[in-house]
Amino acid sequence: SLTPDVTGPILEKLQKANAEFAKAYPGETGDRQPVHTVYGGAHLFKSDSAPKMGTMAQRAFLEYAPNSVGFARVLGLRGAGSLPESLEAIAALEAEVARDPEAARRANEPAWLAYTIHRRVAEKLKREAVEDFRIDFEDGYGNRPDAEEDRQAEIAAEEVAKGMQAGTLPPFIGIRIKPFTEELRDRSIRTLDLFVTALVAKTGGKLPDNFVVTFPKVTLPEQVTALVSLLEILEQKTGLPTDSLKIELMVETPQSIFSREGFATLPLLVAQAKGRCRGAHFGTYDYTAGVNITAAYQNMVHPACDFARSVMQVSLAGTGLMLSDGATNVMPIGPHRAAPGESLTLEQMAENRAVVHRAWKLHYDHVQHSLENAYYQGWDLHPAQLPTRYAAVYAFFLEGLAPATERLKNFIEKAAQATLVGDVFDDAATGQGLLNYFLRGINCGALTEDEALVTGLTLEELRGRSFVKILNARRG
């Protein structure tokens, strides 16, 4: 019979396996994830680069999206075609929504959606336009004489130290080094060494908040092993705490998806990171080139990219690592610029507007595609992309706000019992996912805490970030 002396050894092995599984798949951390990473060449980085980019983004937003209805039409927001076209009618509509947003939401949801997104994008660009910045010593910097890159690594470190003191750095920041190929590994290591050493010397042993080293074009686990060993030496050399130097892996090669033995490579790479890996970023254009897709068809929504991103999701699901999509490489920049003392013609201004609006729509659609596939972060390459980055993120959360609110409210009210809302059936396992929806929306500025509290959560429960703890407390 199945007595304890019989089942004991079996269950002991099972307990050990379950514990190892739980350690490998802890689930989402609940930590804030930036909605984007802005990349810029190391030679261009200054301590105030983030606020300057914010100013440039605000300028583009004011010039090409002066009102909410026009912006909604450019992006194709839900119901935008039903909104008025004359400037007088638009101004009256915006004033009406501003007076009583909730009444406007019930009476004219497209107008409320357009106004709310436009206003929150404007606020975000003014308050925190850049969430994450990567000082790039790779593609955005190129191959330069050693003496020049040596000096630039030290200058970039000095600028980061200035930004830390002045409070002008974004909430997340890091550097991208060169890959560990035979041709570039020595240069990559030297830049890493010079930058970290100079930074720590300038700051008295401190790193910026959420600092990370981005590792590009990874193909082998041994490359990650080497980087981790070097980071350990750097921490000892500079007096940094152990494991303080985190890394992000860039998925830009077919070999970072599948190894030559036919295994999924990413779990192997993450294992070699020894707990230092914070996330994996997809590189659209290097990856598509690596699978022989011609330049004309290299884009964010190519089926080859969807496949690679799905493999990334499946192989890293439950690990707590943050995934990021790639970048839209069509820039929202008008072809005409006025010479000093001159003005553009009406035709030139119209052409600029048409070019920017087309690029905005493309970028918006790409970000929406990423979000629909659970990629909540992506790359941005130009300040004028920031308005559509936030517009797409905010539309994603605001358009789903009503059903998510109803579903989570039912969960909270019934305290872990399965619920049926309309034709969508939920069990308690999806409760954390619904809670994460609100947490992500609040973190990026798409939603307010007041909008989340409509679900019946308390502020303390919301900030606690754990659905299980909420249910246990309420049952208690």
PADRENKE-972940 format. One line per 3 residues: number of its first residue (from 1); their letters; for each residue x, y, z of C-alpha. Coordinates in nm, 2 decimals. Last residue first. Example, Ala and Ser with C-alpha at 12.3 -4.5 7.8 and 13.67 -1.06 7.14 Angstrom:
<pts>
2 = SA = 1.37,-0.11,0.71; 1.23,-0.45,0.78
</pts>
This chain:
<pts>
476 = GRR = -0.87,3.59,0.61; -1.03,3.55,0.27; -0.95,3.91,0.19
473 = ANL = -0.59,3.88,0.30; -0.54,3.56,0.11; -0.70,3.71,-0.20
470 = IKV = -0.48,4.02,-0.20; -0.17,3.82,-0.12; -0.24,3.59,-0.42
467 = FSR = -0.30,3.90,-0.65; 0.04,4.04,-0.56; 0.15,4.39,-0.66
464 = GRL = 0.14,4.54,-0.31; 0.09,4.88,-0.47; -0.26,4.78,-0.57
461 = EEL = -0.34,4.62,-0.24; -0.24,4.93,-0.05; -0.44,5.16,-0.29
458 = TLG = -0.74,4.94,-0.22; -0.88,4.73,-0.50; -1.25,4.75,-0.58
455 = TVL = -1.20,4.75,-0.96; -1.26,5.13,-0.96; -0.93,5.15,-0.78
452 = AED = -0.75,5.10,-1.11; -0.89,5.42,-1.26; -0.79,5.61,-0.95
449 = ETL = -0.44,5.48,-0.98; -0.42,5.64,-1.32; -0.37,5.47,-1.65
446 = AGC = -0.15,5.52,-1.95; 0.13,5.68,-1.75; 0.39,5.40,-1.80
443 = NIG = 0.38,5.26,-1.45; 0.00,5.29,-1.43; -0.06,5.08,-1.74
440 = RLF = 0.19,4.82,-1.64; 0.03,4.79,-1.29; -0.32,4.78,-1.44
437 = YNL = -0.24,4.50,-1.68; -0.03,4.32,-1.40; -0.35,4.30,-1.20
434 = LGQ = -0.53,4.13,-1.49; -0.24,3.88,-1.53; -0.24,3.82,-1.15
431 = GTA = -0.60,3.73,-1.17; -0.55,3.49,-1.46; -0.48,3.19,-1.23
428 = ADD = -0.81,3.26,-1.04; -1.02,3.13,-1.33; -1.17,3.34,-1.60
425 = FVD = -1.45,3.28,-1.85; -1.51,3.53,-2.12; -1.85,3.52,-2.29
422 = GVL = -2.01,3.80,-2.08; -1.82,3.80,-1.75; -1.80,3.45,-1.60
419 = TAQ = -1.61,3.42,-1.27; -1.40,3.16,-1.10; -1.38,3.20,-0.72
416 = AAK = -1.07,3.37,-0.59; -1.23,3.64,-0.38; -1.57,3.68,-0.53
413 = EIF = -1.56,4.06,-0.52; -1.20,4.08,-0.62; -1.24,3.85,-0.92
410 = NKL = -1.55,4.03,-1.03; -1.37,4.36,-1.01; -1.09,4.21,-1.21
407 = RET = -1.32,4.12,-1.50; -1.51,4.44,-1.50; -1.20,4.66,-1.49
404 = APA = -1.03,4.45,-1.77; -1.34,4.49,-1.98; -1.35,4.87,-1.93
401 = LGE = -0.98,4.94,-1.96; -0.90,4.76,-2.28; -0.92,5.07,-2.51
398 = LFF = -0.73,5.26,-2.24; -0.44,5.01,-2.21; -0.37,4.97,-2.58
395 = AYV = -0.45,5.34,-2.66; -0.19,5.44,-2.40; 0.08,5.22,-2.54
392 = AAY = 0.01,5.33,-2.90; 0.01,5.70,-2.80; 0.32,5.66,-2.59
389 = RTP = 0.53,5.52,-2.88; 0.35,5.76,-3.12; 0.47,6.07,-2.93
386 = LQA = 0.82,5.92,-2.87; 0.89,5.86,-3.24; 0.98,6.23,-3.29
383 = PHL = 1.27,6.18,-3.05; 1.44,5.93,-3.28; 1.55,5.56,-3.26
380 = DWG = 1.30,5.39,-3.04; 1.33,5.03,-2.93; 1.06,4.82,-2.79
377 = QYY = 0.89,4.72,-2.46; 0.55,4.57,-2.37; 0.59,4.26,-2.60
374 = ANE = 0.27,4.07,-2.52; 0.18,3.99,-2.88; -0.09,4.26,-2.89
371 = LSH = 0.17,4.50,-2.75; 0.42,4.43,-3.03; 0.15,4.47,-3.30
368 = QVH = 0.04,4.79,-3.14; 0.40,4.92,-3.15; 0.43,4.83,-3.52
365 = DYH = 0.09,5.00,-3.59; 0.20,5.32,-3.41; 0.54,5.32,-3.59
362 = LKW = 0.37,5.29,-3.93; 0.11,5.56,-3.84; 0.38,5.80,-3.72
359 = ARH = 0.59,5.74,-4.04; 0.29,5.83,-4.25; 0.21,6.14,-4.03
356 = VVA = 0.57,6.26,-4.06; 0.57,6.23,-4.44; 0.23,6.40,-4.48
353 = RNE = 0.33,6.69,-4.24; 0.66,6.75,-4.42; 0.47,6.76,-4.75
350 = AMQ = 0.22,7.01,-4.62; 0.50,7.23,-4.48; 0.67,7.22,-4.82
347 = ELT = 0.35,7.31,-5.00; 0.28,7.60,-4.76; 0.63,7.73,-4.83
344 = LSE = 0.90,7.69,-4.57; 1.04,8.00,-4.41; 1.37,8.19,-4.44
341 = GPA = 1.61,8.36,-4.20; 1.83,8.06,-4.16; 1.74,7.80,-4.42
338 = ARH = 1.40,7.62,-4.38; 1.41,7.24,-4.37; 1.22,7.01,-4.60
335 = PGI = 1.22,6.63,-4.61; 1.01,6.59,-4.29; 1.13,6.35,-4.03
332 = PMV = 0.92,6.08,-3.88; 1.19,5.81,-3.92; 1.13,5.47,-4.09
329 = NTA = 1.35,5.23,-3.89; 1.08,5.09,-3.66; 1.26,4.93,-3.38
326 = GDS = 1.29,4.59,-3.20; 1.08,4.41,-2.94; 1.17,4.38,-2.57
323 = LML = 1.14,4.10,-2.33; 1.18,4.13,-1.95; 1.30,3.83,-1.76
320 = GTG = 1.08,3.69,-1.49; 1.15,3.33,-1.58; 0.79,3.24,-1.63
317 = ALS = 0.81,3.24,-2.01; 1.17,3.25,-2.13; 1.16,2.97,-2.39
314 = VQM = 0.81,3.03,-2.50; 0.84,3.41,-2.53; 1.17,3.40,-2.72
311 = VSR = 1.04,3.13,-2.95; 0.74,3.35,-3.02; 0.96,3.65,-3.09
308 = AFD = 1.16,3.44,-3.34; 0.84,3.33,-3.52; 0.69,3.68,-3.53
305 = CAP = 1.02,3.81,-3.67; 1.01,3.54,-3.95; 0.65,3.64,-4.02
302 = HVM = 0.76,3.99,-4.10; 0.59,4.25,-3.87; 0.89,4.45,-3.76
299 = NQY = 1.04,4.49,-4.11; 1.30,4.35,-4.34; 1.11,4.30,-4.67
296 = AAT = 1.30,4.55,-4.89; 1.63,4.46,-4.72; 1.62,4.10,-4.84
293 = INV = 1.55,3.82,-4.60; 1.85,3.59,-4.57; 1.79,3.45,-4.23
290 = GAT = 2.07,3.66,-4.08; 1.94,3.97,-4.25; 1.61,3.92,-4.07
287 = YDY = 1.80,3.89,-3.74; 2.02,4.19,-3.80; 1.71,4.40,-3.89
284 = TGF = 1.47,4.31,-3.61; 1.70,4.29,-3.31; 1.50,4.14,-3.03
281 = HAG = 1.59,4.24,-2.67; 1.63,3.98,-2.39; 1.60,4.07,-2.02
278 = RCR = 1.76,4.12,-1.68; 2.04,3.86,-1.70; 2.27,3.86,-1.40
275 = GKA = 2.14,3.55,-1.24; 2.43,3.33,-1.34; 2.45,3.46,-1.70
272 = QAV = 2.54,3.11,-1.82; 2.18,2.99,-1.74; 2.04,3.28,-1.95
269 = LLP = 2.25,3.18,-2.25; 2.13,2.82,-2.23; 1.77,2.92,-2.18
266 = LTA = 1.81,3.14,-2.49; 1.95,2.87,-2.72; 1.65,2.66,-2.79
263 = FGE = 1.81,2.32,-2.87; 1.88,2.20,-3.23; 2.24,2.09,-3.18
260 = RSF = 2.35,2.39,-3.38; 2.17,2.61,-3.13; 1.83,2.76,-3.20
257 = ISQ = 1.72,3.12,-3.13; 2.05,3.29,-3.05; 2.19,3.10,-3.35
254 = PTE = 1.95,3.27,-3.58; 2.12,3.60,-3.48; 1.99,3.93,-3.34
251 = VML = 1.86,3.83,-2.99; 2.03,4.09,-2.77; 2.10,3.98,-2.42
248 = EIK = 2.06,4.23,-2.14; 2.32,4.23,-1.86; 2.34,4.33,-1.49
245 = LSD = 2.65,4.47,-1.31; 2.55,4.46,-0.94; 2.62,4.09,-0.90
242 = TPL = 2.87,4.14,-0.62; 2.88,4.49,-0.48; 3.12,4.73,-0.66
239 = GTK = 3.47,4.76,-0.52; 3.62,4.86,-0.86; 3.85,4.57,-0.91
236 = QEL = 3.62,4.31,-0.75; 3.32,4.43,-0.95; 3.53,4.44,-1.27
233 = IEL = 3.65,4.08,-1.21; 3.30,3.96,-1.17; 3.20,4.15,-1.49
230 = LSV = 3.48,3.97,-1.68; 3.36,3.63,-1.57; 3.00,3.72,-1.67
227 = LAT = 3.12,3.83,-2.01; 3.31,3.51,-2.07; 3.02,3.29,-1.97
224 = VQE = 2.79,3.50,-2.20; 3.03,3.43,-2.49; 3.05,3.07,-2.40
221 = PLT = 2.67,3.04,-2.44; 2.72,3.10,-2.81; 2.57,3.33,-3.08
218 = VKP = 2.52,3.67,-2.91; 2.48,3.96,-3.15; 2.48,4.23,-2.89
215 = FTV = 2.54,4.23,-2.51; 2.36,4.53,-2.33; 2.52,4.62,-2.00
212 = VFN = 2.27,4.74,-1.75; 2.21,5.02,-1.50; 1.87,5.02,-1.33
209 = DPL = 1.96,5.31,-1.10; 2.30,5.47,-1.19; 2.61,5.29,-1.05
206 = KGG = 2.79,5.40,-0.73; 3.15,5.35,-0.61; 3.24,5.72,-0.55
203 = TKA = 3.06,5.85,-0.85; 3.36,5.96,-1.06; 3.58,5.65,-0.98
200 = VLA = 3.28,5.42,-1.04; 3.22,5.58,-1.38; 3.58,5.57,-1.49
197 = TVF = 3.62,5.20,-1.40; 3.28,5.11,-1.57; 3.37,5.30,-1.89
194 = LDL = 3.73,5.19,-1.92; 3.66,4.82,-1.85; 3.36,4.80,-2.09
191 = TRI = 3.55,4.98,-2.36; 3.85,4.75,-2.32; 3.63,4.44,-2.33
188 = SRD = 3.46,4.54,-2.65; 3.79,4.63,-2.82; 3.93,4.29,-2.73
185 = RLE = 3.61,4.11,-2.84; 3.59,4.28,-3.18; 3.76,4.06,-3.44
182 = ETF = 3.72,3.73,-3.26; 3.36,3.80,-3.20; 3.25,3.90,-2.85
179 = PKI = 3.00,4.17,-2.97; 3.05,4.54,-2.92; 2.92,4.71,-2.60
176 = RIG = 2.58,4.86,-2.54; 2.57,5.09,-2.24; 2.31,5.14,-1.97
173 = IFP = 2.02,5.35,-1.85; 1.68,5.32,-1.68; 1.50,5.59,-1.49
170 = PLT = 1.63,5.86,-1.73; 1.93,6.06,-1.64; 1.89,6.43,-1.56
167 = GAQ = 1.92,6.42,-1.18; 2.21,6.66,-1.18; 2.44,6.43,-0.98
164 = MGK = 2.35,6.12,-1.18; 2.37,6.32,-1.50; 2.72,6.44,-1.42
161 = AVE = 2.82,6.08,-1.35; 2.67,5.97,-1.68; 2.86,6.24,-1.86
158 = EAA = 3.19,6.13,-1.70; 3.12,5.77,-1.81; 3.06,5.89,-2.16
155 = IEA = 3.39,6.08,-2.16; 3.58,5.78,-2.04; 3.44,5.55,-2.31
152 = QRD = 3.50,5.83,-2.56; 3.86,5.85,-2.47; 3.92,5.48,-2.53
149 = EEA = 3.71,5.49,-2.84; 3.93,5.76,-2.99; 4.25,5.59,-2.89
146 = DPR = 4.13,5.27,-3.05; 4.06,5.42,-3.38; 3.69,5.39,-3.48
143 = NGY = 3.45,5.11,-3.55; 3.09,5.21,-3.54; 2.90,5.42,-3.29
140 = GDE = 2.53,5.35,-3.35; 2.62,4.99,-3.45; 2.82,4.92,-3.13
137 = FDI = 2.94,5.16,-2.86; 2.58,5.27,-2.79; 2.47,5.46,-2.48
134 = RFD = 2.14,5.29,-2.41; 1.85,5.50,-2.28; 1.54,5.40,-2.09
131 = EVA = 1.23,5.60,-1.99; 1.27,5.90,-2.22; 0.99,6.15,-2.23
128 = ERK = 0.95,6.18,-1.85; 0.74,6.48,-1.74; 0.69,6.69,-2.05
125 = LKE = 0.66,6.40,-2.29; 0.44,6.22,-2.04; 0.20,6.52,-2.00
122 = AVR = 0.16,6.56,-2.38; 0.10,6.19,-2.42; -0.16,6.21,-2.14
119 = RHI = -0.34,6.49,-2.31; -0.35,6.33,-2.66; -0.45,5.99,-2.52
116 = TYA = -0.73,6.14,-2.31; -0.86,6.36,-2.59; -0.88,6.09,-2.85
113 = LWA = -1.03,5.84,-2.61; -1.29,6.09,-2.48; -1.39,6.19,-2.84
110 = PEN = -1.41,5.82,-2.94; -1.62,5.74,-2.63; -1.89,6.00,-2.69
107 = ARR = -2.17,5.99,-2.43; -2.03,5.76,-2.17; -1.67,5.89,-2.20
104 = AAE = -1.80,6.24,-2.22; -1.97,6.20,-1.89; -1.65,6.06,-1.74
101 = PDR = -1.44,6.34,-1.88; -1.65,6.62,-1.75; -1.52,6.97,-1.83
98 = AVE = -1.22,6.84,-2.03; -1.45,6.65,-2.26; -1.66,6.96,-2.34
95 = AEL = -1.35,7.17,-2.40; -1.21,6.91,-2.64; -1.54,6.91,-2.83
92 = AAI = -1.55,7.29,-2.86; -1.19,7.30,-2.98; -1.27,7.03,-3.24
89 = AEL = -1.58,7.21,-3.36; -1.38,7.54,-3.41; -1.09,7.35,-3.58
86 = SEP = -1.33,7.20,-3.83; -1.30,6.82,-3.88; -1.55,6.67,-3.63
83 = LSG = -1.52,6.31,-3.49; -1.69,6.01,-3.65; -1.37,5.90,-3.83
80 = AGR = -1.18,5.88,-3.50; -1.41,5.59,-3.38; -1.12,5.37,-3.27
77 = LGL = -0.79,5.55,-3.32; -0.66,5.55,-3.68; -0.32,5.70,-3.59
74 = VRA = -0.35,6.00,-3.81; -0.72,6.04,-3.73; -0.66,6.04,-3.36
71 = FGV = -0.38,6.30,-3.39; -0.62,6.53,-3.58; -0.88,6.48,-3.32
68 = SNP = -0.65,6.55,-3.03; -0.52,6.88,-3.14; -0.18,7.03,-3.24
65 = AYE = -0.04,6.69,-3.36; 0.23,6.78,-3.61; 0.38,7.09,-3.47
62 = LFA = 0.30,7.04,-3.10; 0.41,6.67,-3.11; 0.73,6.75,-3.30
59 = RQA = 0.83,7.02,-3.04; 0.74,6.79,-2.75; 0.97,6.52,-2.89
56 = MTG = 1.25,6.77,-2.93; 1.21,6.88,-2.57; 1.20,6.52,-2.45
53 = MKP = 1.52,6.45,-2.64; 1.68,6.74,-2.46; 1.56,6.60,-2.13
50 = ASD = 1.72,6.26,-2.21; 2.05,6.40,-2.35; 2.12,6.60,-2.04
47 = SKF = 2.43,6.42,-1.93; 2.55,6.40,-2.28; 2.56,6.12,-2.54
44 = LHA = 2.65,6.20,-2.90; 2.98,6.00,-2.92; 2.82,5.71,-2.75
41 = GGY = 2.58,5.67,-3.04; 2.21,5.67,-2.94; 1.96,5.40,-2.85
38 = VTH = 1.62,5.47,-2.69; 1.48,5.18,-2.50; 1.10,5.15,-2.47
35 = VPQ = 0.81,5.08,-2.25; 1.03,5.06,-1.94; 0.96,4.76,-1.72
32 = RDG = 0.87,4.84,-1.35; 0.93,4.54,-1.12; 0.64,4.30,-1.06
29 = TEG = 0.89,4.02,-1.06; 0.69,3.81,-1.32; 0.71,3.44,-1.26
26 = PYA = 0.96,3.25,-1.04; 1.04,3.00,-1.31; 1.39,2.86,-1.25
23 = KAF = 1.35,2.87,-0.87; 1.00,2.72,-0.89; 1.13,2.44,-1.11
20 = EAN = 1.41,2.36,-0.87; 1.16,2.35,-0.58; 0.93,2.12,-0.78
17 = AKQ = 1.22,1.89,-0.86; 1.33,1.87,-0.50; 0.97,1.80,-0.39
14 = LKE = 0.93,1.53,-0.65; 1.25,1.36,-0.53; 1.12,1.37,-0.17
11 = LIP = 0.78,1.25,-0.28; 0.92,0.93,-0.42; 1.14,0.87,-0.12
8 = GTV = 0.85,0.92,0.11; 0.58,0.73,-0.08; 0.68,0.38,0.04
5 = DPT = 0.77,0.47,0.40; 0.46,0.70,0.41; 0.23,0.41,0.31
2 = LS = 0.10,0.36,-0.04; 0.00,0.00,0.00
</pts>
